[in-house]
Amino acid sequence: MTAQVQSQSSYDVIVVGSGAGAMTSALFAADQGLSVLIVEKSDKYGGTSAISGGGIWIPNNHYFAAIGGRDSAELSMQYLKAATGEHGDPVRLQAYLDNAAPMIKKLTANSRVRYAVADKYPDYYPQLPGALPGGRTLDPELFDTSLLEEELPNLRKPSPSTLLMGRIAWTARDAHKAMARSFGWQWLIFRLMARYKMDFKWRRKSKYDRRAALGSSLVASLRRSLMDRNVPLWLNTDFQDVLLDGDRVCGIKVATGGKILELKARRGVIFGSGGFEQNQTLREKFLPQPTKAGWSATPPGNNTGAALEAGLNIGAATALMDWAWWAPTIAVPGEEKPRGVFAERAFPGAIVVNSLGHRFVNEAAPYLEFVDAMYKDNQKTGGRTVPSWVIFDGHFRFHYAMGPLMPAQVMPDSRLRKEWLNTLYWKADSLEQLALQIGVDGAGLISTVNKVNEYAKTGVDLDFERGANVFDRYYGDSNIKPNPCLAPLRKGPYYAMRL
């Protein structure tokens, strides 16, 4: 399916990229009777979608309605207008609301894609008008990757951070239950591990789970659906430029197999080829400083902005180029790309500080807001916030995960890789010693920790209101009172990891 069938050089629609958006577009085009080709620069399909959580925000969706959930176009528009502010185009917002829910209903009815409603996962900004405490986010269900047949080796591997123990698939609902230590979480872990271990036939083929979850499931189910429609996907096919017929894009130029090919598109070209985070020049041109391509959690060598540059060259409109769907990351020695840090920031007993030892953000805030706060504080402090440091104590280390460090109750320090010490994590018996190791102001750090410890007693974060809304508390520990996102740091040893 991924071999270049070069006898055909024209199609109705050509799709550049093979992430979820690209493949969904290809699927809908094929279902309208159009001939479609997907071209992918990498030797794997799935793009950033394959290593992501795979969730999608669809207001007023039929899954939520089926369980008695209440939403409306009016509430959704209220929320979208409040969340996007001056950047929101009312015409585009309305188009999204008019088409998102019907799209997902048609997609799941006519393909192998399956979702489950995250009825308890809140909107990112629960304080805004029109927000709901759950029901608008949909998470992919598990998918049996054996159905991909010869296409399975070409599927981009999920990020280790999205797998239990780095190899076992679990849904977003399962991950949340385990991370929040909700009732029955230990039995859940046992059941998932047993399911994985008992799949003897598959174990002989691969160390990874037969089932895909999260973004990997979404990509796999889309690819299988495209295989059902005989839609070709060319790997190792690098987009070079657009072809023009007057002021109309009529195709693309690609490099593949040592050749330059011109592929004609009778009806249009769809670019679903990601952003430009792997292009250092574009990062320096558009994004806040400092910025490095090596900080990105996306596959190296991809998402270089080639389609964006081609569009700019022919006068395409752009917007929000200085903004990104970004998250803090941790660089793990030996891994090809850093890992995003998402749920861990909300766990009680960990804080994030700059090199002055000061907090600068609600650690449990949505990841894009977290990084925005990093850059704002970095400018305010004259470069003292990028990078930042996540600080936690022995109690946190025992009970919770942070990046690749599984809780010490299952992965004690003695089992961690020796090369991780002082590269991935730093450890000391006191906060003073830890601050000295990582170059953070010791007095500032101790003062901050003392303040947070007082907040943990009352449950009220007077500085950044951590844990004050339903989104923050979603990944908190429900066993911790009075605030599931706040716990004191007072049990050594103390740990630090660089963000």
C-alpha positions as CSV (number, residue, x, y, z in Angstrom):
1,M,0.0,0.0,0.0
2,T,2.9,2.4,0.7
3,A,4.9,1.5,-2.4
4,Q,5.1,4.3,-5.0
5,V,2.8,3.4,-7.8
6,Q,4.3,5.9,-10.2
7,S,2.3,4.9,-13.3
8,Q,-0.3,7.5,-12.2
9,S,0.8,11.1,-12.0
10,S,-2.6,12.9,-11.5
11,Y,-5.3,12.7,-8.9
12,D,-8.4,14.6,-7.9
13,V,-7.0,15.4,-4.5
14,I,-3.4,15.2,-3.2
15,V,-2.9,15.2,0.6
16,V,0.5,16.2,2.0
17,G,1.2,14.6,5.4
18,S,-0.2,11.5,7.1
19,G,-1.4,12.7,10.5
20,A,-5.0,12.4,11.7
21,G,-6.1,15.6,10.0
22,A,-4.5,14.7,6.7
23,M,-5.9,11.1,6.7
24,T,-9.4,12.2,7.7
25,S,-9.4,14.7,4.8
26,A,-8.2,11.9,2.5
27,L,-10.9,9.6,3.7
28,F,-13.8,12.1,3.2
29,A,-12.5,12.9,-0.2
30,A,-12.4,9.3,-1.2
31,D,-15.9,8.8,0.1
32,Q,-17.0,11.5,-2.4
33,G,-15.7,9.3,-5.2
34,L,-12.5,11.3,-5.7
35,S,-9.2,9.7,-6.5
36,V,-6.8,10.5,-3.7
37,L,-3.0,10.3,-3.0
38,I,-1.3,10.8,0.3
39,V,2.4,11.7,0.3
40,E,4.5,11.5,3.5
41,K,8.1,12.8,3.9
42,S,9.0,10.2,6.6
43,D,9.5,6.5,6.4
44,K,6.6,6.2,8.9
45,Y,3.0,7.4,8.7
46,G,1.1,9.1,11.5
47,G,3.1,12.2,12.1
48,T,2.7,14.0,15.4
49,S,-0.8,12.5,15.8
50,A,0.7,9.0,16.3
51,I,2.6,10.1,19.4
52,S,-0.2,12.3,20.8
53,G,-3.1,11.6,23.1
54,G,-5.4,11.6,20.1
55,G,-8.2,13.5,21.8
56,I,-10.4,15.8,19.8
57,W,-12.6,18.7,21.0
58,I,-16.1,18.3,19.5
59,P,-18.8,20.4,21.1
60,N,-22.4,19.2,21.0
61,N,-21.3,15.7,19.9
62,H,-23.6,12.7,19.6
63,Y,-21.6,10.6,22.1
64,F,-22.3,13.0,24.9
65,A,-25.9,13.3,23.9
66,A,-26.2,9.5,24.0
67,I,-25.4,9.4,27.7
68,G,-27.7,12.2,28.5
69,G,-25.2,15.0,28.3
70,R,-26.5,18.5,27.7
71,D,-24.7,20.9,25.3
72,S,-25.8,23.3,22.7
73,A,-24.5,25.4,19.8
74,E,-25.2,28.6,21.8
75,L,-23.2,27.4,24.8
76,S,-20.4,26.2,22.6
77,M,-20.2,29.5,20.7
78,Q,-20.2,31.4,24.0
79,Y,-17.2,29.4,25.1
80,L,-15.3,29.7,21.8
81,K,-15.7,33.4,21.6
82,A,-14.5,33.8,25.2
83,A,-11.6,31.4,24.7
84,T,-10.3,32.9,21.4
85,G,-11.0,36.6,22.2
86,E,-9.8,39.0,19.6
87,H,-8.2,36.2,17.6
88,G,-11.5,34.4,16.9
89,D,-13.0,34.8,13.5
90,P,-16.8,34.5,14.0
91,V,-17.3,33.0,10.5
92,R,-14.7,30.3,11.2
93,L,-16.0,29.6,14.7
94,Q,-19.5,29.2,13.3
95,A,-18.3,26.9,10.5
96,Y,-16.6,24.8,13.1
97,L,-19.7,24.5,15.2
98,D,-21.8,23.7,12.2
99,N,-19.6,20.9,10.9
100,A,-17.6,19.4,13.7
101,A,-20.3,17.3,15.3
102,P,-21.8,16.0,12.0
103,M,-18.2,15.3,10.8
104,I,-17.4,13.0,13.8
105,K,-20.7,11.3,13.5
106,K,-20.2,10.5,9.8
107,L,-16.5,9.5,10.4
108,T,-17.3,7.0,13.0
109,A,-20.3,5.6,11.1
110,N,-18.3,5.1,7.9
111,S,-14.8,4.1,9.1
112,R,-13.0,2.0,11.7
113,V,-12.5,5.0,13.9
114,R,-14.1,4.7,17.3
115,Y,-14.2,7.2,20.1
116,A,-15.5,7.3,23.7
117,V,-16.7,10.5,25.3
118,A,-14.6,11.9,28.1
119,D,-17.6,12.9,30.2
120,K,-15.5,14.0,33.1
121,Y,-12.7,15.8,31.2
122,P,-13.4,19.5,31.5
123,D,-12.9,22.3,29.0
124,Y,-9.5,23.9,29.4
125,Y,-11.0,27.2,30.7
126,P,-13.8,26.2,33.0
127,Q,-14.1,29.8,34.3
128,L,-15.3,31.1,30.9
129,P,-18.9,31.4,29.9
130,G,-20.2,28.4,28.1
131,A,-17.7,26.0,29.5
132,L,-18.7,22.5,30.4
133,P,-17.2,20.2,33.1
134,G,-17.0,17.3,30.6
135,G,-18.4,15.8,27.5
136,R,-16.8,17.8,24.6
137,T,-13.6,15.8,24.4
138,L,-13.6,12.5,22.6
139,D,-10.8,9.9,23.2
140,P,-9.9,7.1,20.7
141,E,-10.9,3.6,21.7
142,L,-8.3,0.7,21.5
143,F,-7.6,-0.6,18.0
144,D,-6.2,-4.1,17.1
145,T,-3.1,-3.3,15.1
146,S,-3.0,-6.8,13.6
147,L,-5.6,-5.5,11.2
148,L,-3.0,-3.3,9.6
149,E,-1.3,-6.3,8.2
150,E,1.7,-5.3,6.0
151,E,1.2,-1.6,7.0
152,L,1.9,-2.2,10.7
153,P,5.7,-1.8,10.4
154,N,5.2,1.6,8.8
155,L,3.1,2.9,11.7
156,R,5.0,5.5,13.7
157,K,5.6,4.1,17.2
158,P,3.8,5.9,20.0
159,S,5.7,8.0,22.5
160,P,6.8,5.9,25.5
161,S,5.1,8.4,27.7
162,T,1.7,7.3,26.3
163,L,2.2,3.6,27.2
164,L,2.0,1.9,30.5
165,M,5.6,0.6,31.3
166,G,6.6,1.9,27.9
167,R,4.8,-0.9,26.0
168,I,1.3,-1.5,27.2
169,A,-1.6,0.4,25.5
170,W,-4.2,2.1,27.7
171,T,-7.0,4.6,27.0
172,A,-7.1,8.1,28.3
173,R,-9.7,7.0,30.8
174,D,-7.5,4.2,32.1
175,A,-4.5,6.5,32.3
176,H,-6.5,9.1,34.3
177,K,-7.8,6.5,36.7
178,A,-4.3,5.3,37.4
179,M,-2.6,8.6,37.6
180,A,-5.3,10.1,39.8
181,R,-5.1,7.0,42.0
182,S,-8.9,6.7,41.8
183,F,-10.7,3.7,43.5
184,G,-9.6,0.4,41.8
185,W,-6.5,1.8,40.1
186,Q,-4.3,-1.0,41.3
187,W,-6.6,-3.6,40.0
188,L,-6.8,-1.8,36.7
189,I,-3.0,-1.9,36.3
190,F,-3.0,-5.6,37.1
191,R,-5.7,-6.3,34.6
192,L,-3.9,-4.3,31.8
193,M,-0.6,-6.1,32.5
194,A,-2.3,-9.5,32.6
195,R,-4.0,-8.8,29.2
196,Y,-0.6,-7.9,27.7
197,K,1.2,-10.9,29.2
198,M,-1.4,-13.4,28.2
199,D,-1.4,-12.4,24.5
200,F,1.3,-15.1,23.9
201,K,0.9,-15.3,20.2
202,W,1.5,-11.5,19.8
203,R,4.3,-11.5,22.3
204,R,6.3,-13.8,20.0
205,K,6.0,-11.1,17.3
206,S,6.5,-7.9,19.2
207,K,7.3,-6.5,22.7
208,Y,4.6,-3.9,22.1
209,D,0.9,-4.4,22.8
210,R,-1.2,-5.7,20.0
211,R,-3.6,-2.9,20.8
212,A,-3.0,0.7,19.9
213,A,-4.4,3.5,22.1
214,L,-4.6,7.3,22.1
215,G,-3.2,8.9,19.0
216,S,-1.7,5.7,17.8
217,S,-5.1,4.1,17.7
218,L,-6.6,7.0,15.8
219,V,-3.9,6.9,13.2
220,A,-4.1,3.1,12.9
221,S,-7.8,3.1,12.5
222,L,-7.7,5.8,9.9
223,R,-5.0,4.0,7.9
224,R,-7.0,0.8,8.0
225,S,-10.0,2.7,6.8
226,L,-8.0,4.2,3.9
227,M,-6.7,0.7,3.0
228,D,-10.3,-0.4,2.8
229,R,-10.7,2.3,0.1
230,N,-7.5,1.5,-1.7
231,V,-6.1,5.0,-1.1
232,P,-2.4,4.9,-1.7
233,L,0.1,6.4,0.8
234,W,3.6,7.1,-0.5
235,L,6.3,7.2,2.2
236,N,9.7,8.7,1.8
237,T,8.1,11.3,-0.5
238,D,9.4,14.8,0.3
239,F,7.2,17.7,-0.7
240,Q,9.3,20.3,-2.6
241,D,6.9,22.9,-3.9
242,V,3.5,23.6,-5.4
243,L,2.7,23.6,-9.1
244,L,0.8,26.6,-10.4
245,D,-1.7,27.2,-13.2
246,G,-2.0,30.9,-13.2
247,D,-3.0,31.8,-9.6
248,R,-4.3,28.3,-9.0
249,V,-2.4,25.5,-7.2
250,C,-2.8,22.6,-9.6
251,G,-0.4,20.0,-8.0
252,I,2.9,19.5,-6.2
253,K,6.5,18.7,-6.8
254,V,8.0,15.9,-4.7
255,A,11.3,14.1,-4.3
256,T,11.1,10.3,-4.0
257,G,13.3,7.4,-4.9
258,G,16.0,9.7,-6.2
259,K,13.7,11.4,-8.6
260,I,11.7,14.6,-8.8
261,L,8.1,14.1,-9.8
262,E,5.3,16.5,-10.7
263,L,1.9,15.3,-9.4
264,K,-1.2,17.0,-10.7
265,A,-4.3,17.6,-8.6
266,R,-7.4,18.2,-10.5
267,R,-9.6,19.3,-7.6
268,G,-7.1,20.5,-5.0
269,V,-4.1,20.0,-2.6
270,I,-4.6,19.6,1.1
271,F,-1.7,20.4,3.4
272,G,-1.8,18.4,6.7
273,S,1.9,18.3,7.1
274,G,2.4,19.7,10.6
275,G,4.0,22.9,11.9
276,F,7.6,24.2,11.7
277,E,8.9,23.2,15.1
278,Q,11.8,21.2,13.6
279,N,12.9,24.2,11.5
280,Q,15.3,26.3,13.6
281,T,15.3,29.2,11.1
282,L,11.5,29.5,11.2
283,R,11.5,29.1,15.0
284,E,13.9,32.0,15.4
285,K,11.9,34.1,12.9
286,F,8.5,33.7,14.4
287,L,8.6,32.3,18.0
288,P,9.6,33.8,21.3
289,Q,13.3,33.4,22.2
290,P,15.1,31.4,23.2
291,T,13.9,28.5,21.1
292,K,15.5,25.2,19.9
293,A,14.2,22.6,17.5
294,G,15.8,20.0,19.8
295,W,13.2,20.9,22.5
296,S,10.3,19.6,20.5
297,A,8.7,16.3,21.3
298,T,7.8,15.7,17.7
299,P,9.8,13.3,15.4
300,P,13.1,14.9,14.4
301,G,13.5,15.7,10.7
302,N,9.8,16.1,10.2
303,N,7.5,19.1,10.6
304,T,10.0,21.5,9.0
305,G,7.5,23.9,7.6
306,A,8.0,23.2,3.9
307,A,4.4,23.6,3.1
308,L,4.2,26.8,5.1
309,E,7.2,28.2,3.2
310,A,5.6,27.2,-0.1
311,G,2.4,29.0,0.8
312,L,4.3,32.1,1.9
313,N,6.1,32.2,-1.4
314,I,2.8,32.5,-3.3
315,G,1.3,35.0,-0.9
316,A,-0.8,32.7,1.4
317,A,-2.4,34.4,4.4
318,T,-1.0,33.5,7.8
319,A,-2.0,34.3,11.4
320,L,-0.8,33.6,15.0
321,M,2.7,32.7,13.8
322,D,4.2,33.7,17.2
323,W,1.9,31.2,19.0
324,A,2.1,27.5,19.3
325,W,0.3,24.4,20.6
326,W,3.2,23.9,22.9
327,A,4.0,22.0,26.1
328,P,7.0,21.8,28.5
329,T,9.3,18.9,27.7
330,I,11.9,16.8,29.4
331,A,15.0,15.5,27.5
332,V,15.6,11.8,28.3
333,P,19.1,10.6,27.6
334,G,19.2,8.0,24.8
335,E,15.8,8.9,23.4
336,E,15.5,10.6,20.0
337,K,13.2,13.3,21.1
338,P,12.1,14.9,24.5
339,R,8.9,13.9,26.2
340,G,6.0,16.2,26.8
341,V,5.0,16.8,30.5
342,F,1.3,16.9,30.8
343,A,-0.7,15.4,33.7
344,E,2.3,15.2,36.1
345,R,2.3,18.9,36.6
346,A,-1.0,18.7,38.5
347,F,0.1,16.0,40.9
348,P,0.3,17.2,44.5
349,G,3.8,17.6,45.9
350,A,5.6,19.0,42.9
351,I,6.2,22.6,42.0
352,V,7.9,24.4,39.0
353,V,10.4,27.2,39.7
354,N,12.7,29.5,37.7
355,S,16.4,29.9,38.5
356,L,15.5,32.4,41.2
357,G,13.6,29.7,43.0
358,H,10.3,31.3,42.4
359,R,7.1,29.9,41.0
360,F,5.7,31.7,38.0
361,V,2.5,29.8,37.0
362,N,-0.2,27.5,38.1
363,E,1.6,24.2,37.5
364,A,-1.7,22.4,36.7
365,A,-2.7,25.0,34.0
366,P,-3.3,23.8,30.4
367,Y,0.0,23.1,28.7
368,L,-0.1,25.8,26.2
369,E,-0.8,28.4,28.9
370,F,2.1,26.9,30.9
371,V,4.6,27.5,28.2
372,D,3.2,31.0,27.5
373,A,3.8,31.8,31.2
374,M,7.3,30.5,30.9
375,Y,8.2,32.9,28.1
376,K,6.5,35.8,29.8
377,D,8.4,35.2,33.0
378,N,11.6,34.6,31.1
379,Q,11.3,38.1,29.6
380,K,10.3,39.6,33.0
381,T,13.3,38.0,34.8
382,G,15.9,38.6,32.1
383,G,16.2,35.0,31.0
384,R,15.8,33.2,34.3
385,T,12.9,30.9,33.4
386,V,13.9,29.0,30.3
387,P,14.7,26.4,31.3
388,S,12.7,25.9,34.5
389,W,12.9,23.2,37.1
390,V,10.2,20.8,38.5
391,I,11.0,20.1,42.1
392,F,9.5,17.3,44.2
393,D,10.2,15.3,47.4
394,G,10.6,11.7,48.4
395,H,6.8,11.4,49.1
396,F,6.0,12.5,45.6
397,R,8.7,10.2,44.2
398,F,7.2,7.2,45.9
399,H,3.6,7.8,44.8
400,Y,3.7,9.5,41.4
401,A,5.3,9.5,38.0
402,M,7.3,12.3,36.6
403,G,8.4,11.9,33.0
404,P,10.1,8.5,32.6
405,L,10.4,8.1,36.4
406,M,7.7,5.7,37.4
407,P,6.7,5.9,41.1
408,A,9.4,4.6,43.4
409,Q,7.0,2.0,44.8
410,V,7.4,0.2,41.4
411,M,10.7,1.7,40.2
412,P,12.9,2.7,43.1
413,D,16.0,4.8,42.5
414,S,18.2,1.7,42.6
415,R,16.5,0.5,39.4
416,L,16.9,3.8,37.5
417,R,19.5,4.0,34.8
418,K,22.8,5.2,36.3
419,E,23.4,7.7,33.4
420,W,20.1,9.5,34.3
421,L,21.5,10.9,37.5
422,N,22.6,14.5,37.0
423,T,21.4,14.4,33.4
424,L,17.7,13.6,33.6
425,Y,17.2,14.1,37.3
426,W,19.1,15.6,40.2
427,K,18.8,14.4,43.8
428,A,19.9,15.7,47.2
429,D,19.1,15.3,50.9
430,S,18.2,18.9,51.4
431,L,16.7,21.7,49.3
432,E,19.9,23.8,49.8
433,Q,22.0,21.0,48.3
434,L,19.6,20.5,45.5
435,A,19.5,24.2,44.6
436,L,23.3,24.3,44.5
437,Q,23.4,21.3,42.1
438,I,21.0,22.8,39.6
439,G,22.1,26.4,39.9
440,V,18.9,27.7,41.5
441,D,18.9,30.4,44.2
442,G,18.7,28.4,47.4
443,A,17.0,31.1,49.6
444,G,14.4,31.7,46.9
445,L,13.6,27.9,46.6
446,I,13.3,27.4,50.3
447,S,11.1,30.4,50.7
448,T,8.9,29.2,47.8
449,V,8.6,25.6,49.3
450,N,7.7,27.0,52.7
451,K,5.0,29.1,51.2
452,V,3.6,26.2,49.2
453,N,3.6,24.0,52.3
454,E,1.4,26.5,54.0
455,Y,-0.9,26.6,51.0
456,A,-1.2,22.8,51.2
457,K,-2.6,23.1,54.7
458,T,-5.4,25.5,53.7
459,G,-5.9,24.1,50.2
460,V,-5.7,27.6,48.8
461,D,-2.8,28.7,46.5
462,L,-2.7,32.4,47.1
463,D,-0.3,33.0,44.3
464,F,-1.6,31.1,41.3
465,E,-4.9,29.4,42.4
466,R,-3.6,25.9,41.6
467,G,-6.4,23.4,42.1
468,A,-9.1,26.1,42.3
469,N,-11.0,24.8,39.2
470,V,-12.3,21.6,37.8
471,F,-9.7,21.4,35.1
472,D,-6.8,21.6,37.6
473,R,-8.4,19.0,39.8
474,Y,-8.9,16.5,37.0
475,Y,-5.4,15.2,37.3
476,G,-5.1,15.8,41.0
477,D,-5.0,13.0,43.6
478,S,-8.6,12.7,45.0
479,N,-7.1,11.1,48.1
480,I,-5.3,14.4,49.1
481,K,-7.3,16.9,51.1
482,P,-8.3,19.7,51.0
483,N,-6.8,20.4,47.6
484,P,-6.0,17.4,45.3
485,C,-3.3,19.4,43.5
486,L,-1.4,20.7,46.6
487,A,0.8,18.7,49.0
488,P,3.8,19.8,51.1
489,L,7.3,19.1,50.1
490,R,9.1,18.1,53.3
491,K,10.3,14.5,53.0
492,G,13.8,14.0,51.6
493,P,15.5,13.2,49.4
494,Y,14.5,16.0,47.1
495,Y,14.5,15.8,43.3
496,A,14.7,18.2,40.3
497,M,14.2,17.7,36.6
498,R,14.8,20.3,33.9
499,L,11.9,21.6,31.8
